[in-house]
Amino acid sequence: MKKPDEYIKMGAKIPKGILLYGKPGTGKTLIAKAIAGEAGVPFISMSGSEFIEMFAGLGASRVRKLFEKAKKMAPCIVFIDEIDAIGSRRTSNSGAESENNQTLNQLLVEMDGFETSETIIVLAATNRPEMLDKALLRPGRFDRQITIPAPDLNGRVEILKLHSKDKKLAEDVNLKEIAGDTAGFTGAELSNVLNEAAILATKERHDAIQNIDIENAVRKITVGLEKHNRVVSDKDKKLTAYHEAGHAVVSRYLSTQNDVKEVSIIPRGLAGGYTMYRTNEDKFYVSRTELLEKMVALMGGRAAEKLVLNEISTGASNDLEVATGIARDMLTIYGMSDSLGPVSLKVDEAYELQLFGEEVVNEVGNQIRLLIENAYVTAQKLLSEHRDILDNVANTLLEKEKITSEEFEKFFN
C-alpha cells in the first residue's frame, strides 16, 4: 500500500482479498481499521447485511457502486464486515436466496475485474468461514486467510492496560494476575470485565477500582450474578456443599487439574454453587490423561452426593453434559480409543457414519459410556479414601458459604 511500485517492479501482484476470521470480539474490525490507518489510505467500510434488501437486484447494484467509488479513490481499502451475510454458499433456491446469489456473483465479478494498476485491497471479516462459497476463497480473490485468535497472556495484559487507561485503578490491582485468570477471553470480553468492575466499584462506594471488584466482575461474567436473596432449604444447601466439595477435593488429587481458586455455595446465575479454578496458562494441546482427569473432576460432584447422601440430584446435569462431550470428542475427533484406533469419525451429516458400519457406531456409544463410568468410579474411590477432608470442606462451606484457595489448602496440610 505504501510502496506499490517496488513490488510491481519485481513482477509481484498485490493481493486482492484478505479474509480475517476468528471468534466474535477478537478485534477483526479493529485490525482492518488499523491497517488502513497505518497505510494512510482511504477506508471504505460496509457490513454484509447492508447489501441485502427486499427489492431484487439492489444488492448487486450496491456492490457495483461500492467498487466504482473505490476505483475513484484508489489506492484504498474496502472492508466488508460479516461477509457471510452475502458470501454464503450459493444454492439453486428461488426468492431471497437468488437475490443473495446475485449479490455474491457481482462481488466475484468485481474482485476479478480489478486492473492490476488499481491498488484496491478488499478486507473481509467473518466468524463463520466454513459457510463461505468456495469461489470466494480461490486464489485471486480472498486467497489470504488470516486467523485472529483469542489473545495470549501477553496480549491480554496489553489489552487490559489499554482499556484501563481511562479508569481509576487502586494500587492493589495486578493486571498480569487478572490476565492469568482470564485465559480464552477475547478483547471485547476483557473490555467488558473492566467496565463491569467500574460499575461494581461505584456500587460499593470505592474510591477506585480494587482487585476484588475485577475478580467479582470475572465471576459475574463467567458464572452469573450472586443471588443472596434466593431462599435455599437446609437440605439443598447440604447437597450443594457436598457437590462442590466433591469437585474441589477430587481435583486436588489429580495431577493435571488446575488449582482450586474458590469454592462457593452462594447461588450465581442458574448455578446453585460453583468451584472456580486458576487458569495460569494458555493451552494449545491437551493430553489424553488431562481429558480423562477432567472427566473425573466433573464427576466429583455426583460422586460426593451418592457417597454421602446416598442420593443423586439434577445438580450434576451440566457436569454430565460436559463430560459426555469430552468423551465423545476423544473417540470421534481425537482418535483416543484403543478399540476404535486412531480414526476420526467427525462427519457433517449423520448418515455418513454408516460408512464406518453399525458395529463402529455401537462401539462409540459403548466406549463413551465406559469412559464416563470409569471417571465416576475413580471419583468415588478418591472421595472414599479422603472422606474426612470431604466432610471438613463441606461443613466449612455450610458455615462460611465461601472458601478461598488459601483456606482450601489448609485442609490438606
N, C-alpha and C positions, 0 to 999 in steps of 0.2 A: 504493500500500500504506500509506503514512504518512498521507496526507490524502485519502482517497477522496471525502469529502463535496464538496470543491471541484470535482472532476471531474463528480460526479453532478449538481451544481447547473447545470453547463454543458450537461448532457444527454449527456455522454460515457459510453460503456460501457467498463468495464475490460476490457482484452484477456484472453481466457480462456487461450489457449495460446501458449507461446513455444518454438520449436524451435531448439536450438543444434546446429550441425553443423560439423565440421571434422576434420582428421586425428587419429588416436589420439595422446593425450599433449599436446594443446594447452591443456587445462585447462577443459573443458566442465563437468565435475562441480564443480570448484573455483569456477567463476563462479556456478553455481547456489547453492552454499553461501554465497558472498559476498553474493549478492542477498538471501537470507533473513536473513543477519546484519545487513546494512545496514537492511533494512526492519523488523527487530526483531519478526518474526512466527514462529510455529512452522513447522518444516520437516519434511515427511514424505517420506522417500526410499525408493524401491523400484527394483529392476532389472527390466527387461522379462522376463528369464527366470524371475523368481520367480512370475509369474502362470501359467506353463505347467506342467501336471502330466500324469501319465499317466492320471489319472481325469478323465473328461469332465465339463465344467461347473464344475470348480474354478476355472479361470482367470477366468470371468465373475463368479463369486461373490466372488473376491478383489478384482476391480475395484470391485464394489458396496460391499464392506466398506471399501475404501480411501477411497472418496468419502463414505461415511457418516461415517467418522472425521474427514475433512477438514471436512465441514459443521459438525460439533460444535465444531471448533477454529477455524473461520473468524474473522478473516482469516488465511489461511495459504498456504504454497506447497507444492504436491505436485510432487515431482521423480521422473520416470521415466527411469532411465538405460538406455542401449542399447534404445531403444524399437522398433528394427527387429525385435527378437525377437517382438513381438506385433503390430507395426504394418505388417508387410509386406503387399503386395497380396493381396487375397482371391482365392481360386481356388474352383473347383467340386469340388475333390477331397474324398474322404471321409477318415475316420480322424483322424490327428493334425492334418491341415490344417483340418478342420471345427472342431476344438477351438480352433485359432488364430483362425479366423474369428469364432467365438462371443465370444472374449475381446475381439477388436478391435471387434465390433459393440457390446458392452457399454460399451467405452471411448467410442465415438462417441456413444452414447445419454447417458452420464453427462456428457460435455462439453457436450451440447446442453441437458441438463436443469438446469443451474445457474439459480438465481434471480438476478436482477440485483443483489439486495441482498447476496448472499453474495460476499464478496471472496475467491475462491479462484483462484489462478493456477496453471496446470499448466505446469511447465517440463519439457522432454524433451531428451535428448541422443542423437545418433547420428553415426556416421562414414559412414553409407550412406544419405543422404537419397533417392537415386534408387529405393530399394527400397520406400519407404513408400506406403501406399494413398492415392490421390488424395483420398478423403473426409476423411482426417485433416488435409489441408493446406488445406481450403477455409476461407473467411472464417468466423469464429465458432468455429473450433477452433484448429489451430496456424497462425494466419494471420500471425504474426510469425516470420520465419525469419532467424536471425542466424548469419552465418558467423564461426567462431572461427578465424582464420588462424594460421599459424606466426608467432612474434613477429618484429618487425623489429629492426634493430641496437640501438635504444634499449631496446626490450623485453627483448632478450637480456641487455644489461648489467644491467638491473634484476633479472632472474631470477637471474643469476649472483651478484649481490650478496646476494640473499635466501637462496640455497642455500649461500653461503659464510660466512654469519654464525656458524655453529657449527663452522666448520673453521679450522684453524691455517694461515694463508697466509703464505708468505715475502714479503719486501719486493719481490722481482723480479716478482711476479705482476701482470700487466696485464690486468684483466678486459675492458677495451674491445678490446684486441687479440684476446683469445680470442673475444669476441662477433663480431668481424670475420671470424674464421676458421671460424665455425660457422653460416654463412648457411643457412637452411632447417631448422635444428634446432628441435624443439618444446621446451616447458618441461620435459617428462619426460626428454627426451634430455639437456638441459643439466644437469639434476639428476644424471643418471647419469654424465655426464662428470666432475663434481666428486667424485662418490663413487668412481669408478674411480681418479681422481688421488690421492685419500686412501689408497686401497689400495696403489697403486704407490709412493707416498711412504713408507709404512710398510715395504713390502718392501725398499726401497732404504736404509732406516735414516736417512731425512732427518728433521731436527728439525721441519720444517714443509713444507707442500705447495709445491713450487717450480714455476716456469713450465714447466720441462721435463717435470714429472710430468703437468701438464694437457695439454701437447702430445702426450705419449705416450698419454694416455687418449683423446684425439680420434682418434689414429691407430688405436688398438686397436678403437675402436667403428666407425670408418668402413672400415678395411681388414682388420683382424684382428690376432691376436696374433703377435708376432715369433717365428720358429722358427729359432733358431740351431743347433739340433741336427740339422736336416734335412741329409742328405748330398746335395750337388749336384755333379754332374760338371763338369769344366772346360768341356766343350762346351756344356752347358746354361747355365753361368754366363756364357759369352761371348755366347750367344744372348740371354739376359735383359738383359745390359748394353747390347747394341746396340738391343734392342727399346725399353727405357726411355729410352735416349739419343735414339732416333728421335722418341719422343713429345715429349721436352723441347725438342730443337733445333727441331723443326718449329713448336711452339707459340711459341717465342721470335721467329720471323719472321712471325707472324700478328698483325695489329694488334688484333683484337678479343679475343684469348685472354688469360686471366689469367696473371700472372707465376708462374713455377715456384717452389714453396716448398721442395721436397725431392725428390731422386731416389734410389731405393734398390734394391739387388738382393738385400736380405735377405728371404727368404720371409715373408709375413704372411698368415694365413688360408689361402685357396686360391690366392692370387696368388704368383707366383714373384718379383715385384718390383713397384714402383709408382712413379708420378710424382704428386706432390701439388701442387695449385695454390692460390694465395691467392684467397680469395673475399671481397673487401673491400666488396662492395655487395649489396644485396637487389634482385633484378631482377624486374620485373613483366612486362616485354615483352622479347622477343628478336628482333633483326632477321634478315633473310634472310642477310645477309653473315655474321653471327655463327654462324648454324646451319651454313652452308657451311664456314666456317673450323673449326668444332668437329669436323666430319667429317674435315677434312684432318688435324687434330691427332690424331684417333683412328686414322687410317690410317698415322700416322708410324711406329708400331712395326713393322707388317707391311712397310712400305716399306723400313725400315732392314735388316730380316732379308734381304729379297730383294736389296737393293743390295750388302750387304757379304758375306753368306754364300751368296748365290745359292740360297737355300733358304727355304721358309716353314714355320711351325710352328703347333701348336694354341694357342700362347700368345695369339694375337690373337682368340680366339673371342668374348670379352666385348666387345672393341672393335668387332668386326663387328656384333654384336647391337645395340649402342647406336647405331652409325652407321646401320644399316638402319632402326631405329626412328625416328631423326631424319628420314631421307629419306622414310619412309612418312608421317609426320605432316605434313611440309612439303607433300606432294602431296594427302593425303586430308583433313586438318583445316584447315591454314592457307591453302590455295589459292595456294601459291607456285610454280606451274608456268606457264611461258609457253605450252606446248602445250595444257594442260587448261583454263587460265584460272582466274579466282577462284571456284572451285566447291568446296564442302565435300562430300567423299564419305564422311563419317563415318556409319556405319549401325549399327543394333542387331543386325540379323541379316544373314548373308552373302548371302541370296537378294535382299535389297533392292538390292544392287549391280547386279542385272540391269536395273534401271530405267534405268541410265545406258548400257546397251548393252555388248556384249562388247569393242568397239573401245576404249572408255574403260578397261575393266579391264586389257586388254592393254597399253595406253599407260602406265597407272600402273606396271605391272611393269617396262616398258622404262625409264621415267624414273627409277625407284628405282635400277636397275642403273647407269644413266648417271651419276647424281649420285655414287654411291659410286666408280665407276671414275674419274671426274674428280678426286675427292678423293684417290684413290690415286696418280694420275699427278702431281698437284700436290705431294703429299708427297715422291714420288721425286725430282722436279725440284729441290725445295728442298734435299733431303739431298745430291743430286749436286753442287749449287753450293757447299755448305758441308761437304763430305766431311771436311776436316781437323778442323773443330770436332766433328763426329760422332765421329771416331776418338778425339779427345782426351777427350771426355766419357766414352765407353765404356771407354777404358783407365783413366781415373781411377776409374771405378766398380769395375772389376775389382780395382784396387789397394786402394781405401778402402771399398768396398761401399755408401757413402752420401755424397751431395753436398748441401750446404746451398744456399740461394738465393744467398748472398754468393759462395760458391766457384763456383757455376754462372755467375754474371755475369762472373767474371774471364776466362772463355773468350772472351768477346765484346769485351773491352776492348783 
